[in-house]
Amino acid sequence: MFPTKKQSNFKWITQQLTPKSGAAISPQKSMLYALLGRKPAKKMTRVSEAKLRELGIDPEVFAVLPKQVQDKQLVRARILKEKGTLPEPPSQRMILKAKKLMLPPGFVVYRAPPPRAVYRECPVLRQQGKSKREKLVFTEADEVQNILEKLVAAYKHWAPREKDVEYLSKFLLQLVDGEKSSDGGIVNAISVMKWWLVLLRRFWPESEYVADEDEPELTQMDSVGQAWWDTFSKVKREMDVVVRKKFWGSLSLK
């Protein structure tokens, strides 16, 4: 009248859980378990019974003693047999101290100089000052960015001079070179290149991409911008060659 609950087939579940491989060996029957469960042999001092009796030691009692006690008893028995009595301990406790080192007169103890850190010289960008003897030195990224901005603003109507470009590219290559500068030099070089990219996009945004042959001839302003962009791309490629030798990659200006 009422539905009955279906009973689970436990026999089928037992068959599924039965291991497919051979029967497992009981740990009680395993040779490895027997070796691990075996108690370590008692350490004893190996001395013949005849030698023990010669020293006045009972072999049966000697065999029951721990190894440390056995060693002490052997030493004690050998001293008694050789000297007849045991040495008495000293009446006073002697404090052993190291002898004071006496140096000959006029002797000077050599003391090594303190260690000195070796710092790599940071690449610098030098510029002529107002006078002939004045030399301006720039190492920080913001200082080089200001010089680059003045250079671009001064030559916005002309192509950059090869001498100025070579001087700037030499400084940037030294910054990314691991043998001449630290890793901080790469950070400064990327900052300068990013600022150069901002200046080019500010003055000549239309010359960023190379013009096709079908387009009309470039004006003077466009040719100047194209020259600046070509110079930027050339310096960037030279820097990537140096960076690729150390980091197996190129500079990212994003």
WOBEL-V891317 format. One record per pair of residues at least 4 apart in sequence whose C-alpha atoms are under 7 Angstrom apart, sorted by the first residue. I is the first residue (numbers start at 0). GAP is how many residues later the second one is. D is the distance in Angstrom with one decimal. If there is no record, write none. Layout:
i:gap:d
I:GAP:D
I:GAP:D
//
This chain:
i:gap:d
8:4:6.8
9:4:6.1
10:4:6.3
11:4:6.4
12:4:6.4
13:4:6.3
24:4:6.8
24:5:6.7
25:4:6.4
26:6:6.0
27:5:6.7
29:4:6.4
30:4:6.2
31:4:6.2
32:4:6.0
33:4:6.1
42:24:6.2
43:23:5.2
44:22:6.2
44:25:6.8
46:4:6.6
46:5:6.9
47:4:6.4
48:4:6.2
48:10:5.8
49:4:6.1
50:4:6.4
51:4:6.3
51:5:5.1
51:6:6.7
51:7:6.2
52:4:5.3
52:5:6.4
54:22:5.9
54:23:6.8
54:26:7.0
57:4:6.1
58:4:6.1
59:4:6.8
60:4:6.7
61:8:6.6
64:4:6.2
64:5:6.1
65:4:6.2
66:4:6.2
67:4:6.4
68:4:6.1
69:4:6.2
70:4:6.3
71:4:6.1
72:4:6.0
73:4:6.1
74:4:6.3
75:4:6.3
76:4:6.2
77:4:6.1
78:4:5.8
78:7:6.6
79:4:4.5
79:5:5.2
79:6:6.1
102:4:6.5
119:61:6.5
121:59:5.9
122:16:6.7
122:48:6.7
122:51:6.3
122:52:6.4
122:58:6.8
123:13:6.2
123:14:5.6
123:15:4.9
124:12:5.7
124:13:5.0
124:14:6.3
124:46:6.4
125:9:6.7
125:10:5.5
125:11:4.6
125:12:6.3
126:8:6.0
126:9:5.0
126:10:6.4
127:6:6.5
127:7:5.1
127:8:6.0
128:5:4.8
128:6:5.3
128:7:5.8
129:4:6.6
137:5:6.1
137:6:6.5
139:4:6.5
140:4:6.1
140:47:5.1
140:50:6.5
140:51:6.3
141:4:6.3
142:4:6.5
143:4:6.2
143:48:6.9
144:4:6.1
144:47:5.7
144:50:6.6
145:4:6.3
146:4:6.2
147:4:6.2
148:4:6.1
149:4:6.0
150:4:6.3
151:4:5.7
154:4:6.6
154:5:6.3
156:64:6.7
156:67:6.5
157:66:5.7
158:65:5.2
158:68:5.7
158:69:6.4
159:5:6.9
159:68:6.6
160:4:6.3
161:4:6.0
162:4:6.1
163:4:6.2
164:4:5.9
165:4:6.0
166:4:6.6
167:4:6.4
168:4:6.1
168:66:6.0
169:4:6.3
170:4:6.5
171:4:6.6
171:17:5.8
172:4:6.1
172:66:5.8
173:6:6.0
173:7:6.6
174:6:5.6
174:10:4.5
174:11:5.7
174:14:6.1
175:5:6.9
175:9:5.9
175:10:4.8
175:13:6.7
175:63:7.0
175:66:6.9
175:67:6.3
176:4:6.0
176:65:6.3
177:4:6.0
180:4:5.8
183:4:6.6
184:4:6.1
185:4:6.1
186:4:6.3
187:4:6.3
188:4:6.2
189:4:6.0
189:63:6.8
190:4:6.2
191:4:6.2
192:4:6.2
193:4:6.3
193:59:5.9
194:4:6.3
195:4:6.3
196:4:6.3
197:4:6.1
198:4:6.3
199:4:5.5
199:5:6.6
200:4:4.3
203:21:5.3
206:15:6.4
206:18:5.7
206:19:5.4
207:21:6.4
210:4:6.8
217:4:5.5
217:5:5.9
218:4:6.1
219:4:6.2
220:4:6.3
221:4:6.0
222:4:6.1
223:4:6.4
224:4:6.2
225:4:6.1
226:4:6.2
227:4:6.2
228:4:6.2
229:4:6.1
230:4:6.3
231:4:6.1
232:4:6.2
233:4:6.4
234:4:6.3
235:4:6.2
236:4:6.4
237:4:6.7
238:4:6.2
239:4:5.8
239:10:4.8
239:11:6.1
240:4:6.8
242:4:5.9
242:5:7.0
242:6:6.6
242:7:6.1
243:4:4.2
243:5:4.7
243:6:5.9
//
